[in-house]
Amino acid sequence: MIAVQWGALLLATLVTLVALGASDADLQASALRLMVTCVVALLAPLFWPGFGATPSRTALRVAGWSAAAACLAALALWIFGTAAQPLSRVWAACWILALILIVTLALAAVLERHWRGASADPQASRALAGRSAALALALLGSLPLWFGPTAELLSARQAWIVDATLALSPLTHLAVASGNDLLRNQWFYQHSNLASLQISYPELNAVAWTYLFAGSMLLLATPAWRRRPRAIDGTSLIHPTKEKKP
């Protein structure tokens, strides 16, 4: 089943990239790396195969699905790459993509486990968790756009706000890993006020360690995995309450 979901993710990724113009010959190599990793990052949670029977299996599934999605991104770069893609840049972009997905899918696993306890439909809980995680990733990734004007106002007193806004965005992290000057792209220069300010991109090593720490904390902070599953009416499914004999 996981192989089928990976194939569906691959198909959805290729169709989306074609629609976005990834096959254009004039697209810069760094912009292609950024486009591919962003598309995979947003689509992968939607095809999340669900948590495992135990916390350790769930952690393996999160890591495995993240690695599979990163390999898919590398494959897409090979398919659409009209210009030679430096191996070091492809590795860095896919590595950061995998770390971003570890955190995102760990969040999806937590949400799915929480909602499954109150739902009789496991597939609905898994789908809702994947969509919620993808939405959270999209909102955080677009932080420089919708929070940019507020960050500029606050920077009059706190100069670090602008750099912090960029540092919190997964889109920025993928851009740094891809070697793309995000805010100097034509579209961002026209639509983001931060492009006209003095900025500093985050260090890639610090970003990687932060994702590793956040993903580990999410996977460890799941005591619900160790609880006995309960039915909707609150009775235990493992040890049902025995009726007292008269």
Secondary structure, DSSP 8 states (H G I E B T S, - for coil): -HHHHHHHHHHHHHHHHHHHTTT-TTS-HHHHHHHHHHHHHHHGGGG-----SSHHHHHHHHHHHHHHHHHHHHHHHHHH-SS---HHHHHHHHHHHHHHHHHHHHHHHHHHHHHHTT-S-HHHHHHHHHHHHHHHHHHHHTHHHHSHHHHHHHTTT-THHHHHHHHT-HHHHHHHHHT--GGGSHHHHHH-GGGGS------HHHHHHHHHHHHHHHHHS-GGGGS--B-TTS-BSSS-------
